[in-house]
Amino acid sequence: MAKRPNLTKLPALRANLSVNQRDFWSVYSVTQSAGSRYESAKGNRAMPQPLAMLLWLHQTGRLTDLDLKKARTATSEFARTRPAARGARK
């Protein structure tokens, strides 16, 4: 049976893995500061559902580190060449 991560207790999840915020969140292409806001009980930033789904899939073993690395590589060109969102700051 796959482990069931508790996404409402992200600091404990990360502590069980013995990694710092920067290293933990970089696996998901999230900055340390954004990850900190997701982890904070007082944070006013809700985690986007696609990120929560990705985190859940990875932490339950349905996605491997290699899967995430391949996905980052495959999508990095898209992320760099995509036009800025309308009304986005430059």
Residue frames relative to the residue before (quaternion, step in Angstrom):
aa qw qx qy qz dx dy dz
M 1.0000 0.0000 0.0000 0.0000 0.00 0.00 0.00
A 0.4473 -0.7030 0.4886 0.2588 3.58 -0.87 0.97
K 0.5428 -0.6042 0.4662 0.3507 3.53 -1.15 0.62
R 0.2758 -0.7558 0.5737 0.1537 3.56 -1.15 0.60
P 0.2266 -0.8041 0.5341 0.1300 3.59 -0.16 1.23
N 0.3371 -0.7108 0.5801 0.2109 3.52 -1.12 0.73
L 0.2276 -0.8212 0.5116 0.1099 3.57 -0.16 1.28
T 0.5841 0.5541 -0.3929 0.4442 3.60 1.23 -0.07
K 0.7291 0.3307 -0.2091 0.5616 3.59 1.30 -0.18
L 0.0212 -0.8646 0.5015 -0.0207 3.53 0.74 1.13
P 0.6384 0.5176 -0.3687 0.4342 3.66 0.87 -0.71
A 0.6559 0.4977 -0.3146 0.4723 3.61 0.99 -0.78
L 0.6165 0.5403 -0.3367 0.4632 3.57 1.02 -0.79
R 0.6858 0.4770 -0.2739 0.4766 3.56 0.89 -0.97
A 0.6413 0.5250 -0.3241 0.4562 3.60 0.99 -0.81
N 0.6284 0.5372 -0.3363 0.4510 3.60 1.02 -0.73
L 0.6834 0.4569 -0.2739 0.4992 3.56 1.19 -0.54
S 0.3313 -0.7826 0.4594 0.2584 3.59 1.35 -0.16
V 0.5160 0.5984 -0.4538 0.4120 3.58 0.85 1.00
N 0.4865 -0.6465 0.4967 0.3141 3.55 -1.18 0.55
Q 0.7110 -0.4650 0.3109 0.4262 3.56 -1.28 0.29
R 0.6503 0.5330 -0.3354 0.4249 3.59 0.82 -0.91
D 0.7063 0.4589 -0.2692 0.4669 3.57 0.82 -0.98
F 0.6431 0.5311 -0.3259 0.4451 3.59 0.97 -0.83
W 0.7593 0.4104 -0.2200 0.4545 3.57 0.69 -1.09
S 0.5858 0.5894 -0.3859 0.4007 3.60 1.08 -0.52
V 0.5447 0.6078 -0.3928 0.4238 3.60 1.17 -0.50
Y 0.7482 0.3636 -0.1833 0.5239 3.58 1.14 -0.73
S 0.4768 -0.6916 0.4069 0.3590 3.58 1.33 0.28
V 0.4681 0.6267 -0.4568 0.4237 3.54 1.05 0.92
T 0.4670 -0.6742 0.4899 0.2957 3.59 -0.97 0.81
Q 0.6411 -0.5202 0.3962 0.4018 3.55 -1.25 0.41
S 0.6739 0.5075 -0.3165 0.4337 3.60 0.89 -0.86
A 0.6471 0.4882 -0.3266 0.4860 3.61 0.99 -0.74
G 0.6382 0.5268 -0.3264 0.4568 3.59 0.97 -0.82
S 0.6243 0.5412 -0.3303 0.4563 3.55 1.03 -0.78
R 0.6604 0.4937 -0.3097 0.4735 3.59 0.98 -0.80
Y 0.6302 0.5162 -0.3404 0.4696 3.61 1.04 -0.67
E 0.6923 0.4842 -0.2703 0.4618 3.58 1.04 -0.78
S 0.6265 0.5963 -0.3308 0.3774 3.57 1.07 -0.69
A 0.4497 -0.6775 0.5157 0.2699 3.56 -0.91 0.95
K 0.7128 0.4144 -0.2423 0.5114 3.57 1.16 -0.61
G 0.4372 0.7211 -0.4443 0.3023 3.56 1.27 -0.10
N 0.3014 -0.7624 0.5479 0.1663 3.54 -1.04 0.78
R 0.5956 0.5618 -0.3610 0.4465 3.56 1.24 0.34
A 0.2537 -0.7664 0.5748 0.1338 3.54 -0.54 1.17
M 0.4824 -0.6506 0.4981 0.3098 3.55 -1.06 0.74
P 0.4687 -0.6631 0.4970 0.3059 3.60 -0.87 0.90
Q 0.5892 -0.6178 0.3905 0.3445 3.56 -0.98 0.83
P 0.6364 0.5166 -0.3703 0.4371 3.68 0.87 -0.69
L 0.6417 0.5023 -0.3250 0.4799 3.60 1.05 -0.71
A 0.6371 0.5202 -0.3293 0.4637 3.60 0.95 -0.82
M 0.6491 0.5091 -0.3171 0.4679 3.57 1.00 -0.80
L 0.6472 0.5155 -0.3136 0.4659 3.58 0.96 -0.87
L 0.6463 0.5175 -0.3051 0.4706 3.57 0.94 -0.91
W 0.6646 0.5032 -0.3003 0.4636 3.58 0.90 -0.91
L 0.6603 0.5086 -0.3097 0.4575 3.59 0.89 -0.91
H 0.6771 0.4836 -0.2928 0.4711 3.57 0.94 -0.86
Q 0.7163 0.4646 -0.2653 0.4479 3.57 0.81 -0.97
T 0.6774 0.4438 -0.3027 0.5026 3.61 1.18 -0.32
G 0.5668 -0.6457 0.3591 0.3645 3.58 1.28 0.12
R 0.4796 0.6733 -0.4398 0.3510 3.58 1.22 0.17
L 0.7236 0.2066 -0.1648 0.6376 3.57 1.35 -0.32
T 0.2992 -0.7548 0.5567 0.1756 3.56 -0.96 0.85
D 0.6713 -0.4471 0.3847 0.4489 3.55 -1.32 0.11
L 0.6406 0.5243 -0.3226 0.4590 3.58 1.02 -0.79
D 0.6103 0.5422 -0.3457 0.4626 3.60 1.03 -0.74
L 0.6756 0.4883 -0.2931 0.4682 3.58 0.91 -0.92
K 0.6366 0.5245 -0.3304 0.4587 3.59 0.98 -0.79
K 0.6557 0.5009 -0.3071 0.4743 3.59 0.94 -0.87
A 0.6520 0.5128 -0.3154 0.4609 3.59 0.97 -0.83
R 0.6370 0.5165 -0.3309 0.4669 3.61 0.98 -0.81
T 0.6583 0.5073 -0.3051 0.4649 3.57 0.94 -0.90
A 0.6944 0.4939 -0.2750 0.4452 3.57 0.86 -0.97
T 0.7619 0.3759 -0.2029 0.4869 3.59 1.04 -0.68
S 0.4779 0.7021 -0.4368 0.2965 3.60 1.20 -0.24
E 0.6349 0.5223 -0.3400 0.4567 3.59 0.97 -0.73
F 0.6294 0.5267 -0.3254 0.4696 3.58 1.01 -0.80
A 0.6726 0.5068 -0.2982 0.4493 3.56 0.90 -0.92
R 0.6911 0.4778 -0.2845 0.4618 3.61 1.02 -0.75
T 0.7646 0.3947 -0.2086 0.4648 3.60 0.99 -0.74
R 0.4924 0.6685 -0.4309 0.3534 3.57 1.23 -0.19
P 0.4699 -0.6780 0.4753 0.3060 3.60 -0.87 0.88
A 0.5996 -0.5697 0.4200 0.3735 3.54 -1.17 0.62
A 0.5624 -0.5948 0.4586 0.3458 3.53 -1.17 0.69
R 0.5983 -0.5766 0.4215 0.3632 3.52 -1.12 0.66
G 0.8132 0.2079 -0.1852 0.5110 3.54 -0.82 1.00
A 0.4587 0.6818 -0.4508 0.3486 3.59 1.27 0.08
R 0.5213 -0.6199 0.4840 0.3313 3.54 -1.16 0.60
K 0.3117 -0.7447 0.5621 0.1795 3.53 -1.15 0.65
